[in-house]
Amino acid sequence: MKELLAQVQTALDGVPQFEGIGRRDYTATRLGGLTNLVFRLDPETDRAQAIFGGKIIVRIPGVGTEEFIDRSVEAFNAKQAELAGVSAKIIHSDPASGIMISRCIDRITTMTPALFKATQGSPARAGAAFRRLHNSGGKFEFRFELFNMIDEYLDILDTKDINMPEGYHDVVDAAHPIKAALEKNPGRLCPCHCDPLCENFLDDGVKMWIVDWEYSGQNDPLWDLGDLSVEGGFDETQDMEMLRAYCNGEPDRDTIARMVIYKAMCDLLWTLWGLIQYANENPAEDFWTYSIERFERCKILMNTAEFSHHVETIANG
């Protein structure tokens, strides 16, 4: 822990506005994060309170993340999300180092799948947050290209000493009709989070905030809803609560079909991402198990009759 706290102090030392702040001026609490080091700093002295202006969040990028994250794009998009009113205020971002410092949002609960299940209205608040983001009128840098990203992750894995899960390429091949359907009937492009882990949602009981914009970009907005549904283990009731809040009414067949398709596709993509983490020996989680579980869930969904009907709905417009 001492080495990690030293990294936090080094991050502060690199920001002119935090000049003179030392380890005794704050307490640091490590927060969750699969690939990065994330700390909340609580000011303990008058000097720190005056300079910090309250609690702050320091994010230090994980080893190897530069292979697949453009930090300049992340910094731009995080600022746009702040302006859209869905994310924390950015105090400092350095694309060269990947260090980002933001304002801490007080009196919030960091969400988990269990909390989304237990907290009344939370799927609706998430849907409303997505609606604010997607309809903000802003434009993110980077185009989130699902199938291009799959190819890029496969290229990265080709450089690693790792075996792919049995049958993975068969599933990728089975996704070709999905790609064709989405190309025939593309969704609109708008600013999207693209990696909506439950832990990236902060709930104050009235409004849901969204943080962590590493994978954000212009995308079909239904990706965000489908991905959160998977990450949160949403059931049909939760899906419909989120969709109704997002659509401000009943969703149509195309909206539902697109969201379900992206449930499978996000598991397909994040399987590869997890395998990259495994190959990089990221200690944050058992990424082999993470990848296999996602892969199996993807196969199960894609093999249902309902899934085929959803693909047909998209293809037929």
C-alpha positions in Angstrom: 0.0 0.0 0.0 2.9 2.4 0.7 4.1 2.1 -2.9 0.5 2.9 -4.2 0.3 5.9 -1.9 3.6 7.1 -3.3 2.1 6.9 -6.8 -0.8 9.1 -5.6 1.6 11.7 -4.2 3.6 11.6 -7.4 0.4 12.2 -9.4 -0.3 15.3 -7.2 3.3 16.5 -7.5 2.8 16.7 -11.3 -0.1 19.2 -11.1 0.9 22.8 -10.4 -2.3 23.7 -8.6 -1.5 21.0 -5.9 2.0 22.4 -5.2 2.9 22.1 -1.6 0.4 19.3 -0.8 2.0 16.4 1.0 1.0 13.0 2.3 0.0 14.5 5.7 -2.5 16.9 4.1 -5.0 14.2 3.1 -6.1 10.6 3.7 -6.3 8.3 0.7 -8.9 5.6 0.3 -8.6 3.1 -2.5 -11.7 2.6 -4.6 -12.7 -0.2 -7.0 -11.3 -0.5 -10.5 -10.5 -3.4 -12.7 -7.5 -2.0 -14.6 -6.6 1.2 -12.9 -5.7 2.5 -9.4 -8.4 4.8 -8.1 -8.2 6.7 -4.9 -10.5 9.2 -3.1 -8.5 11.9 -1.3 -10.1 13.5 1.8 -8.5 16.8 2.9 -7.2 16.7 6.4 -5.7 20.2 6.7 -6.9 23.7 6.0 -4.4 23.9 3.2 -5.6 20.8 1.5 -9.2 21.9 1.9 -8.5 25.2 0.3 -6.6 23.7 -2.6 -8.7 20.6 -3.2 -12.0 22.4 -2.6 -13.4 19.2 -1.1 -12.8 15.5 -1.8 -11.2 14.6 -5.1 -10.7 11.4 -7.1 -7.2 10.5 -8.4 -7.1 7.9 -11.2 -3.7 6.3 -12.2 -3.8 4.2 -15.3 -3.0 0.5 -15.1 0.0 -1.2 -16.7 -0.7 -2.0 -20.4 -3.8 0.1 -20.8 -2.0 2.3 -23.3 -2.4 -0.7 -25.8 -6.1 -0.1 -26.2 -7.0 3.3 -24.6 -6.4 6.7 -26.2 -6.0 9.0 -23.2 -6.5 12.2 -25.2 -9.8 10.9 -26.5 -10.8 9.9 -22.9 -10.0 13.4 -21.6 -12.0 15.1 -24.3 -15.1 12.8 -23.8 -15.0 13.0 -20.1 -15.2 16.8 -20.3 -18.1 16.5 -22.7 -19.9 14.2 -20.3 -19.3 16.7 -17.6 -20.9 19.4 -19.7 -23.9 17.1 -20.4 -24.5 17.0 -16.7 -24.0 13.3 -16.2 -20.4 13.1 -14.9 -18.1 14.5 -12.4 -16.1 17.7 -12.9 -12.7 17.2 -14.4 -10.0 19.0 -12.4 -6.9 17.8 -14.3 -6.2 15.3 -17.1 -2.8 14.4 -18.6 -3.1 12.4 -21.8 0.7 11.6 -21.7 0.6 9.9 -18.3 -3.1 9.0 -18.2 -3.5 10.5 -14.8 -7.0 12.1 -14.3 -8.2 14.0 -11.2 -11.8 14.8 -10.8 -14.2 16.2 -8.2 -15.8 13.6 -5.9 -19.5 13.5 -6.0 -20.8 13.4 -2.4 -23.6 11.4 -0.8 -23.8 8.8 -3.6 -23.8 5.0 -3.6 -21.5 3.2 -6.0 -23.8 0.7 -7.8 -23.5 -3.0 -8.1 -25.7 -5.7 -9.7 -27.2 -6.4 -6.2 -27.9 -2.7 -5.6 -29.5 -2.3 -9.0 -31.8 -5.2 -8.0 -32.5 -3.8 -4.5 -32.7 -0.1 -5.0 -36.1 1.1 -6.1 -36.1 3.2 -9.3 -32.4 2.7 -10.0 -32.8 1.1 -13.5 -35.1 4.1 -14.4 -32.5 6.6 -13.1 -29.8 4.9 -15.2 -32.1 5.1 -18.3 -32.7 8.8 -17.6 -28.9 9.3 -17.4 -28.4 7.6 -20.7 -31.1 9.8 -22.2 -29.4 13.0 -21.0 -26.1 11.8 -22.4 -27.3 10.5 -25.7 -29.5 13.6 -26.3 -27.0 16.2 -25.1 -26.2 17.3 -28.6 -22.5 16.9 -28.0 -20.1 14.8 -30.0 -17.5 12.5 -28.7 -14.1 11.8 -30.3 -13.6 8.2 -31.5 -16.1 6.1 -33.3 -16.9 2.9 -31.3 -16.8 0.3 -34.1 -17.8 -3.0 -32.6 -16.6 -5.4 -35.2 -13.4 -3.4 -35.9 -12.7 -3.5 -32.2 -13.1 -7.3 -32.2 -10.6 -7.5 -34.9 -8.2 -5.2 -33.1 -8.4 -7.1 -29.9 -7.8 -10.3 -31.8 -4.7 -8.7 -33.3 -3.4 -7.8 -29.8 -4.0 -11.3 -28.6 -2.1 -12.7 -31.6 1.0 -11.1 -30.0 0.3 -12.8 -26.6 1.0 -16.3 -25.4 -2.6 -17.4 -24.8 -5.1 -19.9 -26.0 -8.5 -18.7 -27.1 -11.6 -20.3 -25.5 -12.7 -23.3 -27.6 -15.2 -22.3 -30.2 -14.6 -18.6 -30.0 -14.0 -18.1 -33.7 -17.2 -20.1 -34.5 -19.1 -17.5 -32.4 -17.4 -14.7 -34.2 -18.4 -16.2 -37.5 -22.0 -16.6 -36.2 -22.0 -12.9 -35.5 -21.7 -12.0 -39.3 -25.5 -12.0 -39.9 -25.7 -9.6 -36.9 -23.1 -7.3 -38.5 -25.0 -7.4 -41.8 -28.3 -6.6 -40.1 -26.8 -3.6 -38.2 -25.2 -2.3 -41.4 -28.5 -2.6 -43.2 -30.4 -0.8 -40.5 -27.9 1.2 -38.6 -28.8 3.1 -35.4 -28.1 6.8 -34.9 -24.7 7.8 -33.6 -24.4 9.8 -30.4 -22.1 10.2 -27.4 -22.0 6.9 -25.6 -20.3 5.5 -22.5 -19.7 2.1 -24.2 -18.5 0.4 -21.0 -21.3 0.8 -18.5 -20.2 -1.4 -15.6 -22.5 -1.1 -12.6 -19.7 0.4 -10.6 -19.5 3.2 -13.1 -22.9 4.4 -11.9 -23.2 6.6 -8.8 -26.7 7.0 -7.4 -27.8 9.8 -5.1 -31.4 8.5 -5.0 -32.6 11.3 -7.3 -30.1 11.3 -10.1 -27.7 8.7 -11.5 -24.2 9.9 -12.4 -21.8 8.1 -14.7 -18.0 8.0 -14.5 -15.0 6.4 -16.3 -14.9 7.4 -20.0 -12.0 5.2 -21.1 -13.9 3.4 -23.8 -16.4 6.1 -24.7 -17.2 7.3 -28.2 -19.8 7.8 -30.9 -22.0 4.7 -31.0 -25.5 3.3 -31.3 -27.1 4.4 -28.0 -28.7 1.0 -27.5 -25.3 -0.5 -27.0 -25.2 1.4 -23.6 -28.5 0.0 -22.5 -27.8 -3.6 -23.6 -24.4 -3.5 -22.0 -25.7 -2.2 -18.6 -28.4 -4.9 -18.7 -25.7 -7.6 -19.0 -23.4 -6.1 -16.5 -26.2 -5.7 -14.0 -27.8 -9.0 -14.6 -31.1 -7.2 -15.3 -34.2 -9.3 -15.6 -37.0 -8.4 -18.0 -38.7 -6.1 -15.4 -35.5 -4.1 -14.9 -34.9 -3.9 -18.7 -38.4 -2.5 -19.3 -38.0 0.0 -16.4 -34.8 1.3 -17.9 -36.2 1.3 -21.4 -39.4 3.2 -20.5 -37.4 5.9 -18.7 -35.0 6.1 -21.6 -37.8 6.3 -24.2 -40.0 8.4 -22.0 -42.7 5.8 -22.8 -43.1 2.4 -24.3 -40.1 1.2 -26.4 -40.9 -0.1 -29.9 -39.8 -3.5 -31.3 -36.7 -2.2 -33.0 -35.5 -0.6 -29.8 -36.0 -3.8 -27.8 -34.4 -5.9 -30.5 -31.4 -3.7 -30.8 -30.8 -3.7 -27.1 -31.0 -7.6 -26.9 -28.6 -8.0 -29.8 -26.1 -5.7 -28.1 -26.3 -7.9 -24.9 -24.7 -10.7 -26.9 -22.2 -8.5 -28.7 -20.9 -6.8 -25.6 -20.2 -10.2 -24.1 -18.4 -11.2 -27.3 -16.2 -8.0 -27.2 -15.5 -8.0 -23.5 -14.5 -11.7 -23.6 -11.5 -10.6 -25.8 -10.8 -7.6 -23.5 -10.7 -9.9 -20.5 -8.3 -12.3 -22.3 -6.0 -9.3 -22.9 -6.1 -8.5 -19.2 -5.3 -12.1 -18.5 -2.4 -12.2 -20.9 -1.1 -8.9 -19.3 -1.3 -10.7 -15.9 -3.6 -8.0 -14.5 -4.0 -9.0 -10.8 -7.3 -7.1 -10.3 -9.5 -10.1 -11.1 -9.5 -13.7 -12.3 -9.8 -12.5 -15.9 -9.7 -16.1 -17.3 -12.9 -16.9 -15.5 -14.3 -13.5 -16.3 -13.8 -14.2 -20.0 -15.1 -17.7 -20.0 -18.3 -16.8 -18.2 -19.0 -14.0 -20.7 -18.3 -16.3 -23.6 -20.7 -18.9 -22.4 -23.4 -16.4 -21.7 -23.0 -15.0 -25.2 -23.4 -18.4 -26.8 -26.5 -19.2 -24.8 -28.2 -16.0 -25.8 -27.3 -16.2 -29.5 -28.6 -19.8 -29.6 -32.2 -18.8 -28.5 -35.0 -18.5 -31.0 -35.9 -15.1 -29.6 -32.5 -13.8 -30.5 -32.9 -14.9 -34.2 -36.2 -13.0 -34.2 -34.5 -9.9 -32.9 -31.9 -10.1 -35.6 -34.7 -10.4 -38.3 -36.4 -7.4 -36.8 -33.3 -5.3 -37.2 -32.6 -6.6 -40.7 -36.1 -5.9 -41.9 -36.1 -2.4 -40.5 
